[in-house]
Amino acid sequence: MPVNLTAPNPADLHPVPGVKLGITMAGVRKANRRDLTVITLEAGSAVAGVFTKNRYCAAPVQICRQHLAAHNDVRALVINTGNANAGTGEDGLVRANTVCIALARHLDIAPEQVLPFSTGVIMETLPVDRIQAGLPAALADLKADQWALAAEGIMTTDTLPKAASRQITLGGATVTITGISKGAGMIKPNMATMLGFMATDAKVRSDLLQALVTEAADASFNRITIDGDTSTNDSFVLMATRQAAHDEITDLDSPDGRALRAALIAVSQQLAQAIVRDGEGATKFITILVEGGRNEAECKLAAYAIAHSPLVKTAFFASDPNLGRILAAVGYAGIDDLDQNLIEMHLDDVHVVTRGGRNPSYREEDGQRVMKQAEITIRVNLGRGAAEATVWTCDLSHDYVSINADYRS
């Protein structure tokens, strides 16, 4: 069961002017499930994205990078679930391009104005004929208020759709930000086994969009981990239709620029945390805050060492306050001149470690009380400086093994 996560209420997801979404059942892998989504953008929109750093990346990732690098006027996105089109060689590229060409013909645009995305099983041939056959139905379904159905249409092993939305005021005008994401396993920066799509009608200068999406990803999707594996298809895309009635944002350090950046990060974090809450087999949502570092990089090293440790994660699943496992992970994180005698550690409100050793006032029953909670915060202070970093993760349960053992069946 997801950890304190519910399906989004469609009424809470604000339509973004200039964006339409269509969803259909194309039978990509299984019949009778929504598995093909088309997103269209009105002319004048700007698009930017960040993608997996896995060198063995999927065909659609390669094509998206090419189309965005060419600075084309992107007008449509096409997303299929059930098949990742990864590990498919040249044939996979041909098939992904074929999908772009097919959608472009329907919309009377150039294939380079289409971005393709795929998620699902790796090393299986993309059933491009089914996707092509499903496009007319997806296009006939295009509506502005389909964000909830689109969130469902991009799911794989997710148990719930994931979406977030908010509105802010810039220059006296209402600005909308709405996004969806998917992911439940193979979650690790950079980025995670995830797809994320976020749209806004903010009137922001096109060349600023890449900085915005990169910063939003760094503060959200690049701060989550479930099992330490990095996928082949990870993509996070920001779309700006630029239709809001405020003055164009030309400086991200302006008051409007800062407000937009903060709102985009907030929505991105909600989408990213939803992925962790729905982690495969997860029963606990864990926030890891490492502070007192000389720089953010070493704080992240320690945070990820904790978050990736199977011993730590299984202890949390068992609600076992075997907290020395956390200290061991900090010790092997790679901070060569770490002084263990300066380390402090809290488990929520419980002060477990002081000056590198067990706090004399710590009682194991207090630790176990916290460990039984569905949401837990681990706070480690390295005693070296003022830097900090936060990572979100989950526990590791029996169900995680079962889900991944049965994934292709």
C-alpha positions as CSV (number, residue, x, y, z in Angstrom):
1,M,0.0,0.0,0.0
2,P,1.3,3.5,-0.8
3,V,2.5,5.5,2.2
4,N,0.0,8.3,2.9
5,L,-0.7,8.7,-0.8
6,T,-4.1,8.9,-2.5
7,A,-5.2,9.2,-6.1
8,P,-5.5,12.8,-7.2
9,N,-8.9,14.4,-7.4
10,P,-9.4,15.4,-11.0
11,A,-11.1,18.6,-9.8
12,D,-8.0,19.7,-8.1
13,L,-5.9,19.5,-11.2
14,H,-6.1,22.9,-13.0
15,P,-6.1,22.9,-16.8
16,V,-3.2,24.7,-18.3
17,P,-4.2,27.1,-21.1
18,G,-2.6,25.9,-24.3
19,V,-2.3,22.2,-23.3
20,K,-4.6,19.3,-24.2
21,L,-4.3,15.7,-23.3
22,G,-5.8,12.6,-24.9
23,I,-5.6,9.1,-23.5
24,T,-6.6,5.7,-25.0
25,M,-6.1,1.9,-24.8
26,A,-3.8,0.8,-27.5
27,G,-3.0,-2.6,-26.2
28,V,0.8,-1.9,-26.1
29,R,1.4,-4.7,-23.7
30,K,-1.9,-5.6,-22.1
31,A,-5.5,-5.2,-23.2
32,N,-8.1,-3.0,-21.5
33,R,-5.7,-0.5,-19.9
34,R,-4.9,3.1,-20.7
35,D,-1.4,3.0,-22.2
36,L,-1.1,5.7,-24.8
37,T,-1.2,9.4,-24.1
38,V,-0.8,12.4,-26.4
39,I,-0.2,15.9,-25.2
40,T,-0.5,18.8,-27.6
41,L,0.8,22.4,-27.2
42,E,-0.4,25.5,-28.9
43,A,2.0,27.4,-31.1
44,G,4.5,29.6,-29.3
45,S,5.1,27.2,-26.4
46,A,8.5,26.4,-25.1
47,V,9.8,23.0,-23.9
48,A,12.9,21.8,-22.1
49,G,13.8,18.6,-20.4
50,V,16.3,16.6,-18.4
51,F,17.0,12.9,-19.0
52,T,18.6,9.8,-17.5
53,K,22.4,9.8,-17.2
54,N,22.4,6.1,-17.8
55,R,24.7,5.6,-20.9
56,Y,22.5,2.7,-22.0
57,C,19.5,5.0,-22.6
58,A,16.4,4.2,-24.5
59,A,15.6,5.1,-28.1
60,P,13.0,7.7,-27.2
61,V,15.4,9.5,-24.8
62,Q,17.9,9.7,-27.7
63,I,15.3,11.2,-30.0
64,C,14.0,13.6,-27.5
65,R,17.5,15.0,-26.9
66,Q,18.0,15.4,-30.7
67,H,14.7,17.2,-31.2
68,L,15.2,19.5,-28.2
69,A,18.8,20.3,-29.2
70,A,17.6,21.3,-32.7
71,H,15.5,24.0,-31.0
72,N,12.4,23.0,-32.8
73,D,9.0,24.4,-31.9
74,V,7.7,21.3,-30.0
75,R,4.0,20.9,-30.5
76,A,3.3,17.4,-29.2
77,L,4.4,14.6,-26.8
78,V,3.5,11.0,-27.2
79,I,3.9,8.6,-24.3
80,N,3.4,4.8,-24.2
81,T,3.6,2.5,-21.2
82,G,4.1,-1.3,-21.3
83,N,7.2,-1.2,-23.4
84,A,10.4,0.9,-22.8
85,N,11.8,0.6,-26.3
86,A,15.2,0.3,-24.6
87,G,18.0,-2.1,-25.4
88,T,16.5,-2.3,-28.9
89,G,19.3,-0.9,-31.0
90,E,18.8,0.8,-34.4
91,D,15.4,-0.9,-34.8
92,G,14.2,0.9,-31.6
93,L,15.3,4.3,-33.0
94,V,13.4,3.5,-36.3
95,R,10.3,2.6,-34.4
96,A,10.4,5.7,-32.1
97,N,10.9,7.9,-35.2
98,T,8.0,6.1,-36.9
99,V,5.7,7.1,-34.0
100,C,6.8,10.7,-34.3
101,I,6.2,10.7,-38.0
102,A,2.7,9.1,-37.6
103,L,1.6,11.7,-34.9
104,A,3.1,14.6,-36.9
105,R,1.0,13.6,-40.0
106,H,-2.2,13.7,-37.9
107,L,-1.3,17.1,-36.5
108,D,0.2,18.5,-39.7
109,I,3.5,19.3,-38.1
110,A,7.1,18.2,-38.6
111,P,8.2,14.9,-36.9
112,E,10.9,16.9,-35.2
113,Q,8.2,18.8,-33.4
114,V,7.1,15.6,-31.6
115,L,8.8,14.2,-28.4
116,P,8.4,10.5,-27.8
117,F,8.5,8.8,-24.4
118,S,8.2,5.1,-23.5
119,T,8.2,3.2,-20.2
120,G,7.9,-0.5,-19.3
121,V,9.8,-3.7,-20.1
122,I,13.3,-3.4,-21.5
123,M,14.7,-5.3,-24.5
124,E,11.3,-5.9,-26.2
125,T,10.3,-4.7,-29.6
126,L,8.0,-1.6,-29.6
127,P,4.7,-2.6,-31.1
128,V,4.6,0.5,-33.3
129,D,1.6,-0.7,-35.3
130,R,-0.6,-0.7,-32.2
131,I,0.6,2.7,-31.2
132,Q,-0.1,4.1,-34.7
133,A,-3.5,2.5,-34.6
134,G,-4.3,4.0,-31.3
135,L,-3.3,7.6,-32.2
136,P,-6.7,8.6,-33.8
137,A,-8.5,7.6,-30.6
138,A,-6.0,9.5,-28.4
139,L,-6.4,12.6,-30.6
140,A,-10.2,12.4,-30.6
141,D,-10.0,12.4,-26.8
142,L,-7.9,15.6,-26.5
143,K,-9.2,17.8,-23.7
144,A,-7.7,20.4,-21.4
145,D,-9.0,18.7,-18.2
146,Q,-7.5,15.2,-18.7
147,W,-4.5,15.4,-16.3
148,A,-5.9,12.7,-13.9
149,L,-6.5,10.2,-16.7
150,A,-3.1,11.0,-18.2
151,A,-1.5,10.3,-14.9
152,E,-3.2,6.9,-15.0
153,G,-2.2,6.3,-18.6
154,I,1.6,6.5,-17.9
155,M,1.7,4.1,-15.0
156,T,3.7,0.8,-15.0
157,T,4.1,-0.9,-11.6
158,D,2.6,2.2,-9.8
159,T,-0.4,1.4,-7.7
160,L,-1.8,5.0,-7.9
161,P,-1.6,7.8,-10.4
162,K,0.5,10.8,-9.4
163,A,-0.4,14.4,-10.1
164,A,0.0,17.8,-8.6
165,S,-1.3,21.3,-9.4
166,R,-1.2,24.8,-8.0
167,Q,-1.9,28.4,-9.0
168,I,0.1,31.5,-8.2
169,T,-0.2,35.2,-9.0
170,L,2.5,36.9,-11.1
171,G,2.1,40.6,-12.1
172,G,-1.6,40.5,-11.1
173,A,-2.3,37.5,-13.3
174,T,-3.2,33.9,-12.3
175,V,-0.5,31.4,-13.4
176,T,-1.2,27.7,-13.4
177,I,1.3,24.8,-12.9
178,T,0.1,21.2,-13.3
179,G,2.1,18.0,-13.6
180,I,2.0,14.2,-13.6
181,S,4.7,11.6,-12.9
182,K,5.1,7.9,-12.8
183,G,7.5,5.6,-11.1
184,A,7.7,3.0,-8.3
185,G,10.9,1.0,-8.8
186,M,14.4,1.4,-10.2
187,I,14.4,4.8,-8.6
188,K,17.8,6.5,-8.2
189,P,19.3,9.8,-9.4
190,N,20.1,10.8,-11.9
191,M,17.2,10.6,-12.4
192,A,14.8,7.8,-11.4
193,T,12.8,5.2,-13.3
194,M,10.3,7.8,-13.8
195,L,8.6,10.0,-16.3
196,G,7.5,13.5,-15.3
197,F,5.6,16.1,-17.3
198,M,4.9,19.6,-15.9
199,A,3.2,22.4,-17.7
200,T,2.6,26.1,-17.0
201,D,1.1,29.0,-18.8
202,A,3.7,31.4,-17.3
203,K,5.1,33.8,-19.8
204,V,8.7,33.0,-19.4
205,R,11.4,33.6,-22.0
206,S,12.1,30.4,-23.9
207,D,15.8,30.3,-23.2
208,L,15.2,30.3,-19.4
209,L,13.2,27.1,-19.4
210,Q,16.2,24.7,-19.4
211,A,17.6,26.3,-16.2
212,L,14.2,26.1,-14.6
213,V,13.7,22.4,-15.4
214,T,17.2,21.5,-14.4
215,E,16.9,23.3,-11.0
216,A,13.5,21.8,-10.4
217,A,14.8,18.3,-11.1
218,D,17.8,18.8,-8.9
219,A,15.6,19.8,-6.0
220,S,13.1,16.9,-6.5
221,F,13.5,14.0,-8.8
222,N,17.3,13.9,-8.3
223,R,16.7,13.6,-4.5
224,I,14.7,10.4,-4.5
225,T,15.8,6.8,-4.4
226,I,14.0,3.5,-3.9
227,D,16.5,0.7,-4.8
228,G,19.6,2.4,-6.1
229,D,19.1,1.4,-9.8
230,T,19.1,4.0,-12.5
231,S,16.8,3.4,-15.4
232,T,17.2,3.8,-19.2
233,N,14.2,6.0,-19.8
234,D,14.1,8.7,-17.1
235,S,12.7,11.9,-18.4
236,F,11.3,15.1,-16.9
237,V,9.9,17.7,-19.2
238,L,8.7,21.3,-18.5
239,M,6.3,22.9,-21.0
240,A,5.5,26.6,-20.9
241,T,2.6,27.8,-23.2
242,R,3.4,31.4,-22.2
243,Q,-0.3,32.4,-22.4
244,A,-0.7,34.0,-18.9
245,A,-1.4,37.8,-18.9
246,H,1.6,39.0,-17.1
247,D,4.8,40.7,-18.3
248,E,7.3,38.2,-19.7
249,I,9.8,36.9,-17.2
250,T,13.3,37.6,-18.6
251,D,15.3,37.3,-15.3
252,L,14.9,34.3,-12.9
253,D,16.2,36.4,-10.1
254,S,13.4,39.0,-10.5
255,P,10.6,38.7,-8.0
256,D,8.3,37.0,-10.6
257,G,11.2,34.7,-11.6
258,R,11.8,33.6,-8.0
259,A,8.1,33.1,-7.4
260,L,7.8,30.9,-10.5
261,R,10.9,28.9,-9.7
262,A,9.7,28.3,-6.1
263,A,6.3,27.1,-7.4
264,L,7.8,24.8,-10.0
265,I,10.1,23.2,-7.4
266,A,7.2,22.7,-5.0
267,V,5.1,20.9,-7.6
268,S,8.1,18.9,-8.7
269,Q,8.8,17.8,-5.1
270,Q,5.2,16.8,-4.6
271,L,5.4,14.6,-7.8
272,A,8.8,13.2,-6.8
273,Q,7.8,12.4,-3.2
274,A,4.7,10.6,-4.6
275,I,6.9,8.2,-6.4
276,V,8.7,7.3,-3.2
277,R,5.4,7.0,-1.3
278,D,4.4,4.5,-4.0
279,G,7.7,2.7,-4.0
280,E,7.4,-1.0,-4.9
281,G,6.5,-2.7,-1.6
282,A,7.1,0.4,0.5
283,T,5.6,0.7,4.0
284,K,7.6,3.7,5.2
285,F,8.4,7.1,3.8
286,I,11.8,8.2,5.0
287,T,13.3,11.7,4.9
288,I,17.0,11.8,5.3
289,L,18.5,15.2,6.2
290,V,22.3,15.4,6.5
291,E,23.5,18.7,7.8
292,G,26.7,20.2,9.1
293,G,28.7,19.4,6.0
294,R,31.5,21.4,4.4
295,N,29.5,21.4,1.2
296,E,26.3,20.0,-0.2
297,A,28.1,17.3,-2.2
298,E,29.4,15.5,0.9
299,C,26.0,15.8,2.6
300,K,24.5,14.1,-0.4
301,L,27.1,11.3,-0.3
302,A,26.2,10.5,3.3
303,A,22.4,10.8,2.6
304,Y,22.5,8.4,-0.3
305,A,24.7,6.0,1.5
306,I,22.0,5.8,4.2
307,A,19.2,5.7,1.6
308,H,20.8,2.9,-0.5
309,S,21.8,0.6,2.3
310,P,19.7,-2.6,2.2
311,L,20.6,-3.1,5.9
312,V,19.1,0.3,6.8
313,K,16.1,-0.1,4.6
314,T,15.2,-3.6,5.9
315,A,15.6,-2.4,9.5
316,F,13.1,0.3,8.9
317,F,10.7,-2.3,7.3
318,A,11.0,-4.4,10.5
319,S,10.7,-1.3,12.7
320,D,13.9,-2.5,14.3
321,P,15.9,0.4,15.9
322,N,19.2,-1.2,14.7
323,L,20.5,2.3,14.2
324,G,24.2,1.5,14.1
325,R,23.5,0.6,10.5
326,I,22.9,4.3,9.8
327,L,26.3,5.3,11.3
328,A,28.0,2.6,9.3
329,A,26.6,3.9,6.1
330,V,27.7,7.4,7.0
331,G,31.2,6.0,7.7
332,Y,31.6,4.4,4.3
333,A,29.9,7.2,2.3
334,G,33.3,8.4,1.0
335,I,34.1,11.5,3.3
336,D,37.7,10.6,3.8
337,D,38.5,13.1,6.7
338,L,35.2,12.6,8.5
339,D,35.6,12.9,12.3
340,Q,33.2,10.3,13.8
341,N,33.5,12.0,17.2
342,L,31.6,15.0,15.9
343,I,28.5,13.2,14.6
344,E,25.1,13.8,16.0
345,M,22.0,11.8,15.0
346,H,18.3,12.2,15.6
347,L,15.4,9.9,14.7
348,D,12.5,12.4,14.5
349,D,12.5,13.9,18.0
350,V,14.7,11.2,19.5
351,H,18.4,12.2,20.1
352,V,20.1,8.9,19.4
353,V,23.8,9.8,18.9
354,T,25.9,12.5,20.4
355,R,29.6,13.2,19.8
356,G,29.8,10.0,17.8
357,G,28.4,7.7,20.4
358,R,25.2,6.6,21.9
359,N,23.4,9.4,23.7
360,P,23.3,8.4,27.4
361,S,19.6,9.5,27.5
362,Y,18.6,7.4,24.5
363,R,16.2,4.5,25.2
364,E,15.6,1.8,22.6
365,E,11.8,1.9,23.2
366,D,11.9,5.6,22.0
367,G,13.7,4.6,18.8
368,Q,11.2,1.8,18.2
369,R,8.3,4.2,18.7
370,V,9.6,6.2,15.8
371,M,10.5,3.2,13.7
372,K,6.8,2.1,13.8
373,Q,5.6,5.3,12.2
374,A,4.7,5.4,8.5
375,E,6.8,8.6,8.1
376,I,10.2,9.0,9.6
377,T,12.9,11.6,9.5
378,I,16.6,10.7,10.0
379,R,18.7,13.7,10.8
380,V,22.5,13.4,10.8
381,N,24.8,16.3,11.7
382,L,28.4,15.8,10.5
383,G,29.8,18.7,12.6
384,R,31.9,20.0,9.8
385,G,30.2,23.1,8.4
386,A,26.9,24.7,7.4
387,A,25.9,22.8,4.3
388,E,23.0,20.3,4.2
389,A,21.1,18.0,1.8
390,T,17.8,16.2,1.9
391,V,17.0,12.8,0.2
392,W,13.7,10.9,0.2
393,T,13.5,7.1,0.2
394,C,11.4,4.2,1.5
395,D,12.0,0.9,3.2
396,L,12.7,-2.4,1.5
397,S,10.1,-5.1,2.0
398,H,9.3,-8.7,1.0
399,D,6.8,-7.3,-1.6
400,Y,9.6,-5.4,-3.4
401,V,11.2,-8.8,-4.3
402,S,7.8,-10.3,-5.3
403,I,6.9,-7.3,-7.5
404,N,10.2,-7.4,-9.4
405,A,10.3,-11.1,-9.7
406,D,6.8,-11.1,-11.3
407,Y,7.2,-7.9,-13.3
408,R,7.2,-9.5,-16.8
409,S,4.5,-12.0,-16.1
